[in-house]
Amino acid sequence: MLRPPAVRAVPTEVRHWHLAVVAAYAASGIAFSSWVSRVPALAQDLVLTPGGVGLLLLCMTLASFASVSASGLIVIRLGSARTIQTGAALVGAGLTLLGLGASVLRSPVAAAIGFAVVGLGTASWNTASNVEGAAVERALRRFIMPRLHGSFSLGTVAGAVVGAWAAAAAVPLVWHLGAAGVVVAATVVTAGFFLRADADRRPSAAHDAASSPAADGSPDGAPAEAPAPAAPGGRAQVAAAWKDRRTVLLGVMVLGLALAEGAAGDWVALALADGYGVSHAVGAAGYSCFVAAMAAGRFLGTPVLNRHGRVVSLRACAVLAILGLALFVLAPALWLAFVGLVVWGLGASLGFPVGMSAAADDPVHAAARVSVVSTIGYGAFLCGPPLLGFVAEFTGVRYSLLTVLLFVVLSLVLAGQAAQRTVARLAG
């Protein structure tokens, strides 16, 4: 039997590894919320309608989709540490270009290129971070993925708070986003030297799989299946992952909850400003409220996950996301809309981390399967901005968010696919 995590001594190198992964997640959140919190200013500087903002965001989403589609091969060939470092450097450069394009050049084309560079760096960076996070879970022998994504959410809170201050103080985008890009790139490139999941992906690492969280007798336990004795090449691994039914359905489940999360990032500030008639600073504060609730849900979600398992936790989150989103859109008063944001944030908190953890149950095939689930999940970010932007042209940004409810219901139906697939201990 495994000893309880509280009595296990964690080696120093594992602690450093864990902290490095936390830094990678937090920096990604800072990068994301830095530009999200300034979308109203971006629209104002470039004189864009909601549909125009949606098309601009589509540039980033297309680049992200291309990057995440190739992320499995990239991580397998370059290693997750190098992928994370390269992705962070690209994001830093993209944020700087975005600020220049919006507030200095006043060029939608330059801003679109900046968004595309951010998308190229973010997607592969996130896939590699999830591979590292799943490997740390196995090394620590307890669930930590929600808290790692909680670190991302704390990063978004920090970035959103700074963004709200920058919006209130009318700080030019070039200075705000340029500074954020430098901080993000420097932090992650440094942290990357302490990452070590590449060794965990070797077939021999499957010997330790029985001691991972998937084998600790949680309520979601599934029949054990032994991994292949040797991992095939990168292309073969990715092709096999696309043929795995559970992996594909996990991706669809993640898609719905990812849209609930991404729609908030793209549109909450504008929905508050346009739908409730508040200032851009209040809109940015509303997004800060959402990400704070999502961060709280991710940190509180780990004991819930250990107690009730993945499936029950995901279903509860989907229900909360549906209720919160509906309340935000239909609230007759601003304070009720903020209550809706809190409930919505709690509901959106566990979808992505639990989906990634489920995809990485087998360490040998983690990179390929995480990339497939991420690719399908990124379909939300590919279709979401133009879809909601198009609907917003007729209904307004606020009511266009009701479209998201249909996808969250789909996630509720498919939550059972996250039941744990345990990996048997190899003989000898």
Order of alpha helices (4+ residues) and beta strands (2+ residues): alpha-alpha-alpha-alpha-alpha-alpha-alpha-alpha-alpha-alpha-alpha-alpha-alpha-alpha-alpha-alpha-alpha-alpha
